[in-house]
Every structure is written in C-alpha cells, then in structure tokens.
C-alpha cells in the first residue's frame, strides 16, 4: 500500500505543478502546457527520488499516507485559490482531517501555509475568505473528529490499546509523542531501538 500511495502522491504533485505553470486546465494542449508538462514531470521525478521519499514509500508506516493526503490538500487549496471555490477548500479540510487520523498533529504542520496562501491569493472578499476557512475548519473537525470521539467514548477496557500513548488515550498521543514531542524531542512512547538488551533509546520497547 505504501508504494501505491507513493505513486499516487507523485501523480498529485505532477498535476499540481502542471496546473500552476499552465494557468489552465490539464486538458488544454499548447506551448504553455507543453512546457508545464515537462517542468511538472521534472518536479515529480525529483519528489519521487528524494531519499526520504524513497525510504518512506517502501516502509510499512503511515507516513506515506500522510504525505499523499497533504499533497491532495495542497492541490485542493490551489484549486480554491483560482476562482475562490469554497468546495475545494472544504475538500482540502477533509484531506487534512484524515491526515490527522494518520499521524495526528504532524498533519497540521502545513496548515499555516494553507491559510496564508488562501488568504492572500483567493479572489474573494475578506469576509468570504473567513467563511470559507471556517467551512474548511469544520470539514477538518468532522473528518477527524468522528474517530477521536468513538475511541475516547468507548471504555478503555473495551478498546484496543492506542500504541504510542502512555495511558491508552488518542488525545495524549496526539499532543505527546505524535504532537509537541516531535518538536521538543520528548518523544515518550517511541519504541525505536538504540540500546542493548532489548532496551530502546527511549526505554523498554
């Protein structure tokens, strides 16, 4: 699945770059889109062959899905800035919400960029931009919140243990190991090897 997600992510990057450079839909064929095609192909090839991507797209970990969803969100934000279509910004919110379910707060690293790009470039009034972004925020909450609500409302004795958390809590995982811990370095919950005798770099695995 990770390899297929990598192929899909590269494809989305190609169409995103091509759309930016051609200034028109991908179906139009002219000199502009021909140049855009080759430039987008080069950009997609660079993305596909960067070492971190080649490792991530062949490794059994959710990072590949996270990258794919954020690439989709980027494309949707681009579409939302072209004509100010709210539905594209909402779809970006849906992609970010599912990305949150993939790697929690790490999915929000691009949110400030998306907000600024839309605010500065979308052909809408400021009032419309605020409403559009609130709609996208609602999409994020709905697309991510359903799972968080189910998990947290089910008694701990009835549900599987949330790996990486310290007390079987999705919220703790989101704010800790998969959230602020990635910035502060306090990644309590990691089972990465590094020590001897079955003890990893962060304690017992």
C-alpha positions in Angstrom: 0.0 0.0 0.0 2.8 2.5 0.8 4.3 2.0 -2.7 0.9 2.7 -4.3 0.4 5.7 -2.0 3.9 7.0 -3.2 2.9 6.6 -6.8 -0.4 8.5 -6.1 1.4 11.3 -4.3 3.9 11.7 -7.1 1.0 11.9 -9.6 -0.8 14.6 -7.5 2.5 16.6 -7.3 2.8 16.4 -11.1 -0.8 17.7 -11.7 -0.3 20.4 -9.1 2.8 21.8 -10.7 1.4 21.5 -14.1 -1.7 23.4 -13.2 0.3 26.2 -11.6 2.5 26.7 -14.6 0.0 26.2 -17.4 -2.6 28.5 -15.8 -5.3 26.4 -17.4 -6.8 23.0 -17.0 -4.7 20.0 -17.8 -6.7 19.1 -20.9 -5.5 22.1 -22.8 -2.7 21.4 -25.3 -0.5 24.3 -26.3 3.1 25.5 -26.0 2.4 26.7 -22.4 1.1 23.3 -21.3 3.9 21.5 -23.1 6.5 23.4 -21.1 4.4 23.0 -18.0 4.2 19.2 -18.6 8.0 18.8 -18.8 8.6 21.0 -15.8 5.9 19.2 -13.8 7.5 15.9 -14.8 10.8 17.0 -13.6 9.4 18.2 -10.3 7.5 15.0 -9.8 10.7 13.0 -10.6 12.6 15.0 -8.0 9.9 14.3 -5.4 9.9 10.6 -6.3 13.6 10.1 -6.0 14.5 12.2 -2.9 16.0 9.8 -0.3 13.3 10.4 2.4 10.6 9.7 -0.1 12.1 6.5 -1.5 12.5 5.2 2.1 9.0 6.3 3.2 7.2 4.8 0.2 8.7 1.4 0.7 8.3 1.2 4.5 5.4 -0.2 6.4 4.4 3.0 8.2 1.6 5.6 7.9 3.9 8.4 6.7 3.3 7.6 3.1 -0.5 8.1 3.5 0.2 11.3 5.4 2.3 12.7 2.5 -0.3 11.6 0.0 -3.2 13.3 1.9 -1.1 16.5 2.3 -0.3 16.5 -1.4 -4.1 16.2 -2.1 -4.8 19.0 0.3 -2.2 21.2 -1.5 -3.9 20.6 -4.8 -7.3 21.4 -3.4 -6.0 24.7 -1.8 -4.6 25.6 -5.2 -7.9 25.0 -6.9 -9.6 27.0 -4.1 -7.3 30.0 -4.9 -8.0 30.0 -8.6 -11.6 31.1 -8.6 -12.4 31.2 -4.9 -14.4 28.0 -4.9 -15.3 27.1 -1.4 -15.9 23.4 -2.1 -12.2 22.9 -3.0 -11.2 24.4 0.4 -13.6 22.1 2.1 -12.1 19.1 0.3 -8.7 20.3 1.5 -10.1 20.3 5.0 -11.3 16.7 4.6 -7.9 15.6 3.4 -6.2 17.3 6.4 -8.7 15.7 8.7 -7.9 12.2 7.5 -4.2 13.1 7.6 -4.7 14.0 11.3 -6.0 10.5 11.8 -2.9 9.2 10.1 -0.2 11.0 12.1 -2.1 13.4 14.3 -0.6 16.9 14.9 2.1 16.3 12.3 -0.7 16.8 9.7 -1.1 20.4 10.9 2.4 21.5 10.0 1.2 22.8 6.7 -2.0 24.5 8.0 -0.4 27.9 8.5 0.9 27.9 4.9 -2.5 26.8 3.5 -4.3 29.5 5.5 -1.9 32.3 4.3 -1.9 31.2 0.7 -5.7 31.2 0.6 -6.0 34.4 2.5 -3.5 36.3 0.2 -4.4 34.9 -3.2 -8.0 33.7 -3.4 -10.2 36.1 -5.4 -12.7 36.6 -2.6 -13.6 39.4 -0.2 -12.1 39.0 3.3 -15.5 38.2 4.7 -15.9 35.4 2.2 -12.4 34.1 2.9 -13.1 33.9 6.6 -16.3 32.0 5.9 -14.5 29.7 3.5 -11.8 28.9 6.0 -14.3 28.3 8.8 -16.1 25.8 6.5 -12.7 24.1 5.9 -12.1 24.0 9.6 -15.5 22.4 10.1 -14.5 19.8 7.5 -11.3 19.0 9.4 -13.2 18.6 12.7 -15.8 16.3 11.1 -13.4 14.2 9.1 -11.1 13.7 12.1 -13.4 14.0 15.0 -15.6 11.0 14.3 -12.8 8.5 15.1 -11.5 10.5 18.0 -15.0 10.7 19.6 -15.6 6.9 19.1 -12.2 6.0 20.5 -12.4 8.3 23.5 -16.1 7.4 24.4 -15.5 3.6 24.3 -14.4 2.5 27.8 -10.6 1.6 27.9 -11.4 -1.9 28.9 -13.3 -2.4 25.7 -11.0 -0.9 23.1 -7.6 -1.8 21.7 -4.6 0.0 23.2 -3.6 3.2 21.4 0.0 2.4 20.5 2.5 5.2 21.3 0.3 6.7 24.1 1.1 6.3 27.8 -2.5 5.8 29.1 -4.5 4.4 26.1 -5.6 7.9 25.0 -5.8 9.2 21.4 -5.6 12.8 22.8 -2.5 12.1 24.8 -0.9 10.5 21.7 -1.8 13.5 19.5 -0.5 16.1 22.0 2.5 14.0 23.1 4.5 11.5 21.1 2.9 12.4 17.7 2.5 16.1 18.5 4.6 18.5 20.6 7.0 15.7 21.3 8.2 15.8 17.7 9.2 19.5 18.2 10.6 19.3 21.8 12.3 15.9 21.4 10.3 14.5 24.3 9.0 11.6 22.3 7.7 9.5 25.2 6.1 6.4 23.7 8.6 5.6 21.0 9.8 2.0 20.6 12.8 2.9 18.3 15.7 0.6 19.0 19.0 2.1 20.1 20.1 0.4 23.3 21.2 -3.1 24.3 19.4 -6.0 25.8 16.0 -5.1 24.4 16.1 -1.5 25.7 15.4 1.1 23.1 16.6 4.7 23.0 13.5 5.8 25.0 13.3 2.9 27.4 11.8 -0.6 27.4 10.3 -1.4 24.0 
